[in-house]
Amino acid sequence: MNSHLTRDLRVAARSFLRTPRFTVPALLALALGIGSTSAIFSVVRGVMLRPLPYSNPDRIVVVWENNLQRNRPRNVIAPSNFVEWRERNRSFTHLGMATAFRLNFTLGDQPEEIVGTMASSDVFSALGVTPILGRAYGASEDLKDNDNVIVVSHEFWRTRLGGRADVIGTAINTNGRQRTLIGVMPEGFTLFGEKTSFLVPYGWTPTELRTTAGRGSSFGVARLRDDVSFVQAESDMKALMALREKENPRLNTGWSISLVPAHEQTVDQIRPALQVLAGAVLFVWLVACVNVANLLLARGAVREREFGLRTALGAGRARIVSQMLAESLLLGLGGGVAGLALAFVFHRGLLALVADRFPVPRLEQVHLDPTIVVLTLGLSLLTGLVFGIAPALVASHRLNDAVRAGGRSGGGPRSRRVLGTLVAVEVALSLVLLTGAALLVQSFVRLSNISPGFRAEGLLTARVQVPAAGYDTPERRSRFYSDVVSRIAVLPGVQSAAAISFLPFAGGGIGTSFFRIDRPEPAPGQAPVADVRPLTPGFFRTMGIPQVAGRDFTPADRGLSPLVAVVNETLVARYMDGENPLGKHLNVFLGPPDRSVYEIVGVVGDIKLASLDGEVRPTVYVAHAQFPIPVMTFVARTAGNPELLVPGVNAAVHGIDPTLPLADVRTMDAVVDRTLARPRIVAVLLTAFAVMALALAAVGVYGVMAYSVAQRTQEIGVRMALGATTDSVFAMVIGDALRLVGIGVAAGLVCAAGLTRLLTTLLYETEPLDPVTFIVTAMVLTFVAMLASFVPARRGTRIAPNQALRAE
């Protein structure tokens, strides 16, 4: 048996080497299908399907407040509500609170800002995760003056602390204070997909929690009781929130609560993009399998006479099937090896394409999945076996017909119909991909052409956070940022410089309600809401934001001077009723009631704050000297390369305080470009898959038309002998191709009309049923298919009638 298999494999190898026009397209189709499918589905499985690294993760929920007025179901929670929920809920065994948090670490010669998490001790219990070294902090360490502890991630411990087992109990300098390292988290720990380098307690007092007036930046983390369902917990918490609205209507009117399962919280932002890519690569794999089936059937049909002769000479069906099995096995193994190599290339390329461009939860833990590779290879191999052996089985049943058939007449009309059907399927699948890719590209182009409202070119940005130690008064914080801006402004090449609390498109921000003091105060929950951005004088000029009316902030707008504000055009249009806004006063809920009335001294143009495709919201800009928060981002404009300013900006900061690190040092072009990363990558990948499918479909059309011409040699010879011209023969072959492609295009348009609706959440100002896109993609696919059939058609016109008739 082994000798027979070895011989069959040698014969198969020689056969494939003699027919490169079959072998190369078949191997390439298998490799592309296996490689792309394995790479994408490994990401899908690793990100979306792998269980979360928590104890019983299906019992964990994330708690958000639901801002009904602004339609924000995942809004940060109020600390005063959190403390009441924790004490009065009946649904959770543990309820903690957490928020992303940055600390300045001094671990070596240079200070560094590192992103981690501020979390209450109940978060550890809610997640059911314990450190692998040391311990987690407890409820007593949540309290103020007892919170000088830190737990670090496994990666932080390994890369920053040398992975030493004796690190527990050592001191780490953060924000100018010493924290004791008490624990190291397990490898791969994330907070719902977000990497966190450390966890530290809030350092609160119960009184502070109950009396905090507004909402911070935190969310809740809870574990359901064993006897409580998700629906019951949601009902319980909504009832509790309704009670809180009665107890504190000023804070809670117009607010409800949202519970989100842990898995949904982790993947729901990336799910639409991954689902689209998974569907697209599945189509590529199907096109590849159909292509291979087409090539095998065409090759097998041509060889029917060979199979018949071998049967007549004494070869049994089992022997012929064994030979075809060896050929299919060799083809599958060759395609599998090439596909595995491409899978590694695609996988590494995909990770490199996504890395640092937009967040994909748990991406760093995603590896090429052997199960996915084996499954894809197995299904592809099965396709080869079925469609490789089928012609031999058919031929052995039609012995006499096969023997009598001419040298190229095997197969007949039935084979051509089967092959034509498969080509139509390829064309239909390819058209669906091509249409989806065209819609996403069109959407991306429109999105990238949106003006953010400022000039991004020539701007350098860098964030600095000052700690409470040394900057414990508003005056010290304000003076530091003012002094650094002054130093940056006189650097060589700098045209202007300023600072803002939350840079556009960089995430985060302050939002609060306001009202005009010359109008009655709105009822609780009815006041309009605006984004608030503290900044320093010169910011609008530096960013290229037009000053529409009034003035900018000046150095005279300081702590104890009258509060002033600059507003955007959207706020004026919505709430000034056509009146001159200058001199009007707004009550902005930012600070204490006796320091909350701001006079409007200027109006500036609208800019996008959160994303290019987001709406422009009412915005109130306030002077940083009058609202001196501890985190600001410097912006500096230059006519040259902004990256050349980095050393000077660093020196400006360290000339005042060498313990403070620069963070997120980027050009503004890079900041804006990052907002386009996700739609760009999805459009690029889907376009790549569409091009793969289009190329495979073109190969399929070429193969079928070449087979058709070969099978109809005698027919074409007779036609030409009876007076048919080369043009009529050419038109006949092209017409056959056009008929197959037309059927495929029609089916593809119907499928695309249904499936492109799934792209709705990924499209910007682009209709999923855009008729122009459908028409153009259908024309492109038809044109490519016609090009693929051109060579077989030309070959048909060169058939000599006497040779064709003699072949019979």
N, C-alpha and C positions, 0 to 999 in steps of 0.2 A: 504493500500500500504506500509506503514511504517512497519507494522508487518511482511508482506511478506519479505521485504528487510532485516529486522533484522534477521528473521529466515534463509533466504538464506545466510546471512553473517556468521551466527553461523555454518551452515552446511559446508560452504566453509572453515572456519577456522579449523573445525574438519577434513575435508578431507585433508587439507594441512599438518596438524600435523601427520596424518597417513601415509603420503607419503613424508618423508624427502628427499628421493633420487630425487624427483622432485622439492620440495619446495626450498631447499637450493641452488641448482644450478641456479634456475630461479631468486630467490631474489638476489643472488650474481651477476648474469649477469646484471640485471637491475641496481643494485647499482653501479657497476663498470662503466657501460655505462653512467648513469646520472651523477655520481660524477666526473669522469675524463673530460667528455665533458663540464660540467658546469664550472669547474675550468679553463680549457684552453680557452674556448670561452669568459669567463669573461675578461681574460687578453687581448685577441685579440680585443674584443670590446672596452675595456677601453683604450688600447694603440693606436690601428689603426683606429678605427671607430668613436670614440668620437670627436666632433668638438673641435678645438683648442680654448683656452680661450681668443680670441681676437675679436675685432669688425670686422665683415665681413672677416674672415680669408682667404677666397678664393681670396681676392684681395691683399694678402701680398706675396711678393717674397723675397728670399734671394739672394743677389748678390755676386758672386764669380768671380775671374779671372781664366781664363782657360790657364794653362801652356801647350801649344801644344807640345813642345819638350819632356816633361816628362810625357805626357798623364795624367795630373792632372786637371780635369775639375773643381775641387773645391779648388782652391788655394787662399791663402789670398790676399787681395787687397793692392795696393799701395796708401798711403794717398794722394799723388799728383794727382793720377787719380780720387780718390774719390771726391776731391774738385771740379774738372772739371765736373765730372758727375753730381754732385748736382746742379751746376749752368747751365749746358747746356742740360740736358736731357729733353725730351718732353713727357715722359711716366709716371712719378711719381708725386704724390702730395707731398710726403715726402720721403726723402732718408737719412737714418742715418747709423752710423757705430758702430760696437760693437766688443768686444773681451772678452774672459774669462780673469779674473784678480784676483790676490791674494793680500790681505792686511793683515798686522799684526795688530790685534785688542788688545787693553788693556781694558778689561771690568771688570776684577776682579784682583785676586792676580797673576794669570798666564797669560802671553801673549799667543795669539792663532792666527794661520794663518787661514783665512776663504776665501773660493772661492766665487767670485761674478762676476760682469760684469762691464767693463768700456764701457760706451755707450754715444754717442752724444745725445743731447736733441731730435733730430728728431726721435729717435727710439720709444719714447713714442707715438708720433703722428702716426708713421707708423703702429704700432701695434694697435692703438686705445684703449689703456689701460691707466687708470688714477688711482692714489693712492686712497685708501679708507680713509686714514687719510692724512691731509696735501696736498702737491702738488708735481708735478714733477718739475725738474729744467728746465730752459729755455735756449734759445740761448746765452744769456749774460753770463750764468754760464758755458757754454762750454769753455769760454776763460780763458787763463792763468791768474793766480793771483785772479780769481773770482770763482774758482772751488772748494772751501772748503765746499761742500755740499754732502749729501749722502741720498739716498732713500733705505730703507731696505725691505726685504720680510716679508710677514705676519708671517711665521714661526720664523724668526729671532726676530721680534717684540714680539711675544708671548713667546718664550723660553729664549731669552737673555735679553729682556727689560721688562719682566713681563706683557706684554700686556696692559700697561698703556696708557690711552688716552692723558695724558699730556706730552708725550715724545717729541712731535714736538717742535723743537727749542733747544733741549738739544745738548750738544757737545759730540762727540765720538772720542776717540784717535785712529787714524789709522796711522801706519808707522811714528809715532812720530809727527804727525800734528793733529790739531783739526778740525774735520768736523762737520758742523751743520746738524742735522737730520731734513729733511724737509718733508718726506713723508713715508707712509707705503703702499706697494703694496697689491692687493687683494689676498685672500687665494688661493693657488694652482697656482699662477703665475709662469711660467717657460719661458725660452727663447728657444723656439722650442724643448721642452722636457727636456732641461738641467736646473737643479735646480740652482738658483742664489740667494745668501743671501743678496746681495746689488747691487746697481747701483751707479756709480760715473761718473762724466764727464771726458773727456780726458784732459782738461786744455791745449788747443792748441792756437796757433795764426795762422791766415790765411797764413802768410808768411812761417811758419814752415810746414804747410801742403803742400804748393806748392813746397817747396824746399827739402822735404825729398827724399833722393836718392833711397831708396830701397822699399821693401815691409815689412810691419810689421807682425801683427798676427791677423788682423781684417777681418771682412766680412761686407757686406752691408745689410741693412734691408729697404725694400721699400714698399710703397703702390701704386698700380696702379691707374691711373686716371679712372674715371667711364667710359669714352668713349674709353679706350685703352684696347685691348685684350693682353693676355700673349704673343702671337706670335708677335704682333705689337711692344710690349715693347722689346722683345728680339732682333728684327730686328733693332730697334732704337739704342739700347745700343751697339750692335755689330758694327753698323756704326760709333758710337761715339768712340768706342775703336779703330777702324781702323784709325780714324782721330788722336787719341792720339799716335798711332804708328808712324805716320808721324811727329808729333810734338816732340816726345821724343823716337827716334828709339832705343837708348841704353837701355832704360828701358822696352819698350813695344814690340819690335820685337819678334815674336814668341808667342805672347800672344793674347788671345781673352777674351770673357766674357761668363759667365754662369748665367742664372736665374733659380732658383729652387723654385717651389711653396712651401709655408710654410708647408703644410701637408707632402709633400714628404721629405722636409728637416728634419722633426721631426721623421719620421718612417722608412725611406728607409734603414737604416743600420740594423734594427732589423726585417724588413718585411720578408726576406727569411726564417729566423729561425721560426718566428711565423706562417707563412703560412704552413711550413712543419709540425709543431706540431699540428696546427689546422686540417690539412688533416689527420694526423695520429690518432688523437683522434676521428675524425669523423668515421674513419674506425673501431675503437674500439666500438663506439656506434652502428654502423651497425652490427658488429659481435655479439654484445650483443643482439640486437633486433632479429637477425636471430636465435640466440641460444634460446631465449625465445620462438620464434615462433615454432622452432623445438620441444622443450620440450612440448609445449601446443598441437601441432598437434599430437605428439606421444601419449600423455596422452589422448587426445580426441579420437584418433582412437581406443585405447584400451577400451574406455568407450562407443563405439558405441552400443554394445549389451545392456548396461545399458540404454542408451537413447531410444533404440527401445522398450525395455520392459516397460519403464515408459510411453511411448506413447501408447503402447497396453493396459496398465492398466488405461488409461484415462487422463494422463497428456497431456495437450496441448503443442503445439510448443512454445507458448509464455511463458509457465511456465518453460520449460526446458531452453529456452534462458535466462529467468530471472535468473535462478540459475547459468548459465555459466557467465552471466553478473556480478553477485555478486562475483563469484570466480575471474574473471579477474580484477574487481575493487579492490578487497582485495589484490590481487597479485601486482597490480600497485601501490596501496597506500603503501604497505609494502616495495616494491622496491624503491618507491619515498622517503620514510622516511630514509631508509638506504642510498640511493643515495645522499640525502641532507646532511646527516652527513658526508659521504665520500667527498662530494664537499667541505665542510668547511675544512676537513683535507687536501685534495689535494691542495686547494687554499692556505692555510697557509704554507703548505710544499713547494709549488712552490715559494712563495715569499721568504721564508727562504733560499731556494736553490739558488735563483738568487741574493738576497740582497748582496750588496758590492762585488759581484764577477764580474759582467760586467754590463754596463749601459743599462737599459731599460727605454726609455723615459716615464715619467708620471706613473711609476710603483707604486709610493707611493700613487697615487690617485685611484688605481685600487681596486675594491671591488667585492665580489661575486655578480654577476648581477642577480637580481630576474627574469628578463625577460628571460634570458638564461635558468635559472633553470626551470621555468614554461614551456617554450617551449620544452625543452628536456624531461621533465617529461610527458608532454602531448603527445608527439610523441611516447614515450615508452609505455604509457598507451594505446594509440590507437593500437599499435602492439599487446598488450595483448588482447584487446577486439576483434580485427579482428580474430586473430588466436585461441582465446579461444572459441569464439562462432561458428566459422565455422564448427567444427566437429559435434556440436549438430544440426545445420541446415541440414547438409548432412545426418546425421543419421535419422532424422525425415522423410526424403524423401525416405529412404530405410528401411522402417519399417520391411517388411517381411524378407529381407536379414539379418537385424540386429538381429531379434528374432531367426532366424535359425542358426546364427553364433555360433561357439563354444565359450567356455569361453575365449579364447585368440585369436580368429581368426578375430576380427574386423579389418576393415581397408583395408586389401588386398593389391594387387600389386600397385594400384594407390596411396595409402597412402605412401607405401614404396618409390615410385618414387619421390613424392613431398618432403618427408623427405630427400631422397638422394640428391636431387637438392639443398636443403637448406644447407646440409653439405658441398657440393662442393663449394657453395658460401662462407661459413665460411672459408674453407681452402684457397680459392683464396685470400680473403681479408687478412687473417693472413699471407700468404706468402709474399704479397706486403709489409706489415709492417716489417716482419722479414728480408726481403732482404734490405730494406732501413736502418734498424737499423744496420745490419751487415756492410753495406758500410760505415756508419758514424763511427762506432767503429773502423773499419780498417783505416779510414782516421785519426781518432784521435790518434791511436797508432803510425802511421807514423809521424804525426805532433809532438807528444810528444817526439819522438826519435831524433828530429833534434837537433844538437848541436848549441847553440847560439854563440859559439866562445869564451866563457869565462867560468870560474868555479863559478857557483852561490852558491854552498854550503859554509857555514861559513861566509857569508857576511851580514853585517848590513848596511842599507842605511837610510839617514835622510836629508831632504831638509831644507835649511835656506835661507831666503830672507832678504837682508839688505836694509833699506829705504834710500832715498836720504838725509834725515836729518841725519847728522852725518857721512854719507858715500858719500859725494858729489864729491870726487875725485877718479880717478882710483887707486891711490896709497893706499888710505884708504880701498877701497874694496878688493884689492889684499892682503893687509897686514892682514885684518881680517881673510880671509879664510886660508891663509898660517899659521897664528898663531893657529887657531882651529885645523887644520890638525896636527900640531906639538904636540898639547896637546893630541889629540886622539891617536896618534902613540905610546905614552908612557904609555897608560892605561894598567893595568894588563890583559894579555891574548891577546892583540892586536899584530898581526904579522906585519901588514902594514896598512897604511891609506892614503887616497887621496880624491880629490873632482872633480866632473865633472859638466858641465853646465846642460846637459839633460841626465838623466840616461836612458840606454837602456830599451825599452818597457814601459817607464813611460809617453810617449807622449811628444809632442813638439820637437823643434829642430830648428837649423839654417841651411838653405840651400842657396847657392850662386854660381855664376859662377866663373870660373877661367881659366887661360891659362898659358902655359909655356912661359916665357919671351924670351927664345931662339928660339921661333917660332913666325911667324907673328900673330898679334892680330886678333882673329876671327871677322867676321862681326857681327853686332848686332844681338842677338838672336841665334848665332851659337856656342857660347862658351859652353864647357861642364859644368855640374853642379855637385857640391859635397856637401855632408853634412859636417857641421863644428861643432866641439865640443871643446870649451875651457876646459882645465883641469889642474890639478896641478901635479907636479912631483910624480912619484910612482903609478900613476893610473893603468898603464898596469900591473905592478907587482901585485898590490892589486887584480885586477880582474882576473888575470891568463891569460892575453892575451899575446901570445908569441911575443917577440921582434925578428923580422926576420933579420933586418939589422940596422946598425947605433946605435943611442943612444936614451935614453929617455930624457925628459926635465930635467933641473937642476935648482937649485935656482939662477944660474947666468943668466937664460933666463928671464930678467926682462924688465920693461917698456921701457927704452931708448936703450937697447941693440939690436943688429940686430935681426930682426924677424925670427923665426924658426918654422918649422912645422914637424910633423910626419904624414905619410900617410899610408893608408892601402894597402894590396896587390892588391885589385881590381883596385885601381887608378893606381898603377904601371903597372899592366897587360894591362890596356886599353890605357894609355897615355904616357908611357915611351918607347915604341917601342923596348923593350928588352935592353935598356941602363941602366946603373947603376943610380938609382934615387938620390943617395946621392950627395949633392952639387948642384943639379938642383934647379932652382928658379921658383916659381909659383906666378903669380899675382892673388891674391884672393880678390874679391870685398867685403871687410868687413868694412874697415874704410876709412879715407881720402886717396886720391891717393898717397900722399907722404909716407904713411905707409901701403902699400898693397902688397909688395913683400916679400915672405917668402922663406927661404932656407930650403930644405928638409934635415933633419938631421937624420931621422930614418924611418924605415918601420916596421909595426906591422901586426899581423894576422887579418883576416876579422872577424867581429862580426855582428850579427843581431842587428839593432838599433830600428826598428819600430815594427816588429812582427816576430814570428818564421817562418811563411810561406811567408814572404816578401823577396824580392831580397836583396842581399848585394850591397850597392851603394858605389861609390867612396867617401872616407871620408878623410877630412883634420882635424887633431888635432892640436890645437894651445895652447900655454902656457897661462894660465889664467892671469898671471901677465902682459902679453902683450895685452890681450883683456879681461879686467876685468868686466864681466857682473855682475849684482847684485844678481842673483839667482844661487845657486850651491847646489849640492847634495853630501854629504859626504858618503864615502864608507870605511868600516873598516873590515878587515879580522881577524878571530880568529879560533883557532882549536876547540873551544868549542861551546856552544850555543850562537849564535850572539845576541839573545835578551837580554842576561845578560849584554851587553855593553850599553844598553840604558841609564841608570843613569849616566854612565861615560861620554858618548857623550853629554848628556844634561848639565852636569857640565862643560865640556870643552867649550861649547858655552856660557853659562851664566857666566862663569868665566871671560869672556871678555866683554860680553854685555848681562845683565840680561833681557833686554827688547825684545830680539829676541826669537820667539818660534821655536821649532822643528816641522816639518810637514812631513807627509807621512813617518813615522818611520816604516820601514818594512824590513824583510829579503829579500835578493835578490831572494831566492827561491820563496817567496810569490809574488814578482814582476813578475817573469817568469811564475809562475803558473796562475797568473791572465790573461795572454795572452791566456791560454788554457781554460779559464772558459767557454766561449760561446760554442766552439765545444764539450767540455765535457758535459755540461748541456743538449745540444740538443741530443747528443748521449745517455746519460743516460735516458732522458725522452722518446725518441723514442724506446729505448730498453725496457723500462718498459711497454710501450703501446703494443709493439710486444709480450712481455711475457703474458700480459693480453689476447690479442687476441689468442695467441697460447693455453693458458689454456682453454679459452672458446671454441675454436675449438675442443680441445680434449674432453671436456664435450659433445659437440655436436656429435662427432663421437661415443663416448660411448653410449649416449642416443639412437641414431638411431640403432646402432648394437644390443643393448639390446632389443629394440623394435622389430627389425627384428627377433631375435632369439625367442622372445616370440610369435610372429605371426606365425612363421614357426615350432612351436612345433610338430604338427602332421606330417608335411613333414619330419622333422628330424627323428621322430619316425619311420615312414615308411621306410626311407632310412636305418636306423640302423637295422630294422627288416628284411630287405632284404639283409643284409650283409655288409652295409657300416661300416667302422672302425671309431674310434674316431678321428684318424688323418685326415681322409678324411672330416669328418664333420668340424673339426677345420680349415682345409685348405679352405673349402667352405666359412665359415664365414669370415675368414681373407681375402679371395679373394674378397668377396663382398665389404669389407671395403677398400681394396686396389684399387678397381675399382673406388669407389667414391672419394677417396683421390687423385688418379691419375688424374681424371677429374679436380678436384679443383686445383691441383698443375700445371697442364698444363695451365689452365685459369689464375692462379696467375702469372705464369712466363711471360705470354703475357702482362698482366696488369703491372707487375713490370718493364718490358722492356720499357714500355712507361712512367711510372710515376717516375722511379728513375732518369730520366733526369732532373727532377725538383730539384734534390739535387746537381746539378753541382756546384753551387756557394758555397756550404757548404763542398765540398770534397777537400782534399789535396792529390795530387798524387794518386788518386783512380778513376778508370773509373766507371761511373754510370752503365755500362753494363759489369762489371767484371764477366767473365764466372765462375770462381772458386767460387765466392760468391753466384751466382745463384744456382750452383749445390749443394753447401754445405747446403744452407738454405732449398732447396727442400728436401734434404736427412734428415735434422733435423726434418722438419715438417712431413715427411712421417713416420719417426721413432716414433715420439710422437703419431701420429694417430694410428699407429700399436699397440703401448702400450695401448692406450685407448680402442682398440677393443679386446685386449687379454682376458679380464675378460668375456665379453659376449661370445666370442668364446669358452672359457673353459666351460662356463655354458651350451652351446649347446652340448658339448660332454658328459655331465652328465645326459642328458635326458634319462629316462628309456623308451624303446619302448612300453612296455605294458601299462604304465601310459599314455603315449602320445596318444596311440590308443584308450584307454578307455575314454579319455577326449572328443573325437569326439562323 
